[in-house]
Amino acid sequence: MEIIKLREEYIKLGQALKASGLAESGVAAKYAIEEGLVKVNGEIEYQRGKKLRDGDVVTYDGETIRIEA
């Protein structure tokens, strides 16, 4: 499980995928999200701009990211 530390109040889902290296680019993150391949807290998320906050868990392609303050 990878941990992303927040620098601000939140990070957007697309940015988190890119920052963690799970998506090679913003475009790759966009397509993965639009195709329903990304889950936030166990539920499929279709909004690239979804705000992730402390405690949120993202899963994609068998990998997990946890957001921490």
N, C-alpha and C positions, 0 to 999 in steps of 0.2 A: 504494500500500500504506500503510495506516494502522498506526501503532505505538502500542501501549498499554504504558506503563511500569508495572511492578508496584510497589505500595507495600508489599505483604506478600509472602509466599512464593508465593502463587498467586492467581488470580482465576477465578471460576466462569464457565463458558461463557455462560450467560444474562446475567450481569453485563457480560461483555466485549462482547456484541452491543449491549446497551443503552448502555454507555459510549462505544462507537465511533459511535453514531448509526445503525447499520445496522438496529436494531429500535427502534421508537418507544416501546415499553414492555416491561416484563417479560413481559406476557401475549403480546405479538407475538413475542418471542424464544422463549417456550415453544412456541407453535404451529409456528414455523419449524423448531425442533429436532425436535419430535415428528413432523413431516411428512417428516423426512429431507432437509431442504434445506440443512443446515449440515455442512461437513466440517472435521475437525480433523486436520492433518497428512496430508491426502489421503484420509481415510476418513470415511464418514458417521458422525455422532455423534448418538445419541438421548437422551443424558443432559444435561439442563439444568445439573446440578450438577457436570459434568465439570470437574476442576481443571486449569486451564491454567498452565503454568510457562514459564520463560525458554526461548525458542526455538520455542515452539509457533506454528503458523500456522493461522488459521481462514479459511475461504472461505465466503461466502454472497452470493447474488444478484449474482454477478460481481465482488464486492469481496473484498479480502484484508486481514486483520488479522494483525500479528505481535506476539507477546508478548515483551517484553524486561525484564530486571531493572534 
